[in-house]
Amino acid sequence: MDTVLGEFLRSRRARLTPAAAGLTDYGDRRRVPGLRREELAQLAGVSVGYYTRLEQGLNHNASESVLDALAAALRLDADERAHLHTLARPRPKAGRRHGPEHLQPHLRSLVSTVNLPALVLGRHTHVLAWNPLAHTLLAAHLDFHAPGDPATRPNWARLFFLDPRVRELFGDWADKARDTVADLRQIAGRDRGDPGLARLIEELTRCSPEFAELWSGHPVRGCASHTREYRHPQAGSLILADELLTLPDTDGQRLVLFHAEPGSASAAALALLSDTARHAGEVLAI
């Protein structure tokens, strides 16, 4: 039985009131917040029994039109709509790779030569490589060569929620936390059944109350670019934009670049930080 799809649908039903959905609210007392199953089924134009089976994971043949109707009734945004389709139609397990990831040599070379903080995240947010400036900016307390060994390879989601020094780096940790969980929800929707990902989520849920609370809300949002304040122990306060670029032919690996507004105080601070980073070593072959 697929509980993930049902949990997502229930979370979206719970946040939508009858009035917001365009239904007449007669003020009757409700045992749970949000729309009832029969109300959502009415809005989507399907039978209550059909929707109930879908929410319970007993119906695996929902058409594109039914999913679109549910998404419209639930007022889902583009990321949530795509996530609903992914959950309802999981990709086949055959051919998935559950072992350690490797980085293509030309991507490793790219990271090492970029004059900005740069790193590559694996499909489940493991750090596959970082250049000295990214290492110095984000996690100078870790071994620079750690990404080269799957046994010691840092995982960004784990660092963010469980490493206090990484936590202190972010001026608005709560906002970044929501984005991190929303991104991981999308990843988990695509890679259900991956044992390594399941272990990561279980660990974070068990060890971080903040993660557990956010995860239970089923946030879904793509992470493409942000501008955030960083409070670096050496460089002080920096305002940096980050760009996440999905790399082709890599099964979900992403290049992350950080940059400051040209001529700004943050750009000057980043330039000074690069002097420290020059002594951090070179990106290790993976």
Disulfide bonds with the S-S distance in Angstrom:
none
